[in-house]
Amino acid sequence: MSDGVIILGAGLAGLSAAFQLRKGFEVFEASDRAGGCPDNYAGQLLHLDDKAVKEMVEGLLPGNLRGHKAAAIYSEVGIQTLVDALVQRVRAVSYGQRAVEIDPSRKTVVFGTGYTAWYDSLISTIPLPELVKIIKDVPGDIADAAAKLGPHSKDAVPGIMDYLNSKGIISIGRLGAWEDSGLEDAIMDGRNAALAIS
Ligand SMILES: Cc1cc2nc3c(=O)[nH]c(=O)nc-3n(C[C@H](O)[C@H](O)[C@H](O)COP(=O)(O)OP(=O)(O)OC[C@H]3O[C@@H](n4cnc5c(N)ncnc54)[C@H](O)[C@@H]3O)c2cc1C
């Protein structure tokens, strides 16, 4: 049995994917709130250099963009407000659901609560080492490579992504793709993942 798309994580990457998907989905978030950053993005600045992202944000927060470079919104305006607007549109977010096991052959995700969900497609935004750790029967070389990832050890990322793609898992976002990327990249990652499976 399959139930559409499962998205793991309700940060900007996961919410952007959900917002732009054209098929059934459910977002599962480990914590009790959306947005990822524990400090509500204090001091963070979202640059809007990508036309499609800018249009999306303008649509969600009409009249809220402040001038800076092409356009940007400041945390005070704010980025958490953007998260809240996305959650309002996306709706299907379940909180307190930490993924603890993924079985790619059965296409299931088991959560810490004991709940099991079935998927057609899986988009993950959880940190890449954590993702690999919870995949059932992951090959030893992939597990070793993921465990060795660090801020300056990224050489193994393409090989890990190849393995995940072969299992139908799309891993995106700052820690999901193991990139030192920003808010706009997270939104773009979500859009690209949604396009890839829509
Ligand atoms: C200190 C700091 C300052 C920054 N400043 C800027 C800035 O000024 N401008 C800028 O563009 N970018 C900035 N960034 C980067 C920006 O915050 C990130 O790129 C962006 O928030 C990443 O979004 P994400 O959705 O990829 O990840 P996250 O927001 O981390 O979302 C991942 C979500 O997955 C959830 N999760 C984790 N494990 C599980 C699990 N097992 N099951 C279910 N859910 C799970 C988490 O709870 C989280 O909500 C900064 C980052 C930091 C740390």
The ligand as an ORCA input file, in Angstrom:
! r2SCAN-3c Opt
* xyz 0 1
  C      23.500     30.256     12.800
  C      22.941     30.207     11.402
  C      22.762     31.398     10.706
  C      22.267     31.354      9.390
  N      22.081     32.545      8.698
  C      21.553     32.530      7.460
  C      21.279     33.751      6.755
  O      21.465     34.870      7.259
  N      20.786     33.646      5.472
  C      20.524     32.443      4.889
  O      20.063     32.422      3.728
  N      20.744     31.273      5.542
  C      21.245     31.281      6.807
  N      21.436     30.106      7.488
  C      21.074     28.833      6.826
  C      19.570     28.597      6.887
  O      19.060     28.744      8.205
  C      19.342     27.148      6.402
  O      19.889     27.015      5.116
  C      17.861     26.754      6.336
  O      17.154     27.084      7.498
  C      17.813     25.245      6.084
  O      16.482     24.811      5.990
  P      16.200     23.225      5.875
  O      14.759     23.075      5.669
  O      17.156     22.647      4.920
  O      16.648     22.630      7.305
  P      15.986     22.767      8.746
  O      15.372     24.118      8.933
  O      17.054     22.342      9.708
  O      14.796     21.705      8.713
  C      14.987     20.332      8.920
  C      13.840     19.855      9.806
  O      13.928     18.431      9.914
  C      13.520     18.084     11.222
  N      14.041     16.739     11.522
  C      15.315     16.393     11.845
  N      15.409     15.062     12.014
  C      14.175     14.554     11.793
  C      13.636     13.215     11.804
  N      14.396     12.141     12.072
  N      12.317     13.045     11.504
  C      11.516     14.123     11.204
  N      11.984     15.405     11.190
  C      13.300     15.613     11.472
  C      14.103     19.181     12.102
  O      13.446     19.264     13.363
  C      13.880     20.417     11.224
  O      12.642     21.057     11.502
  C      21.944     30.112      8.779
  C      22.116     28.923      9.522
  C      22.586     28.960     10.799
  C      22.745     27.663     11.574
*
